[in-house]
Amino acid sequence: MLGWYLLASAACYVAYARDKSAARQGRRRTPERTLLLLGVVGGWPGGLLAQRRLRHKTVKASFQAWFWLSVIANVMLVLIL
């Protein structure tokens, strides 16, 4: 399970970094749904790290609400399994 979380977190971090780069350059962005889905399948630690280090998606309240709901969903799923 640790390996899965590391892989998913790395993928999520990269997705946030690409989205941040695209935002700065005016290119097509990564859908928020994709970022949230990566988080809910176990990548949320990488997403949280990316939010803090890259200062990305930290101000938008609606995204933050969905992000933390996805974290709770993931943790609850792991506890059930």
N, C-alpha and C positions, 0 to 999 in steps of 0.2 A: 504494500500500500504506500509505503514511503516513496518508492520509486515512481509510482504513478503521480503522487503529489508533486514531486520534483519536476517531472516531465511536464505535467499540466501547468505548473507555476511558471516554468520557463517559457512555454508557449504563450501563456497569458501575458507575461511581461513583454515579450516580443510584440504581441498584438497591440498592447498599449503604446509601446515605443513607436511602432509604425504609425499608429493613429495620431500620436502627438506630432510626428514628423510631417504627416500629411496635412494636419491642421495648420502647421506653420507655413507650409509651401502652397496652400490652397488647392491641394489635390483631393481626390476622392477619399472619404474617410471610412474607417471600419465601423460598421453598424454597432450601436450600443448593445443590441441584442446579442451580437457575437461575443462582445467582451463579457457580458453577463453570463452567457452560456459557458464560456471557458472557465469562469469563476465557479459556477455551480457544479461543474464536473470535477472540481478539485484544484483549479488553478487560482483560486482566490488569494492564497498567500502571495503569489507573484503579482497579481493585480493590485493588491494592497501596497506591496513594495514599489511597484511602478507608479502608483498614485502619489506616494510620498516622495520618491526620488525624482520623478519627472514633473511633479506638480501638474498632473493631468487628471481630469474628471473629478477634482476635489471640490469645486465650487457648485457645480450643478446639483441642487438638492434632490431632484427627482432621480437622477442616476445614483446618487449616494444611497437613497432609500432602497432602490432596487438592488444595489450592490449588497447592502447589509442583509436584505432578505435572502439573497442568494447564498450568502455565507451561512446564515442560519439553516437554510434548507440543506446545504451540503453537510454541515455538522450533524444535523438531525438524521440524515440518511446514513452517515457513517456510524452513528450510535445505534441505529436500528439494525444495521448489518452486523 
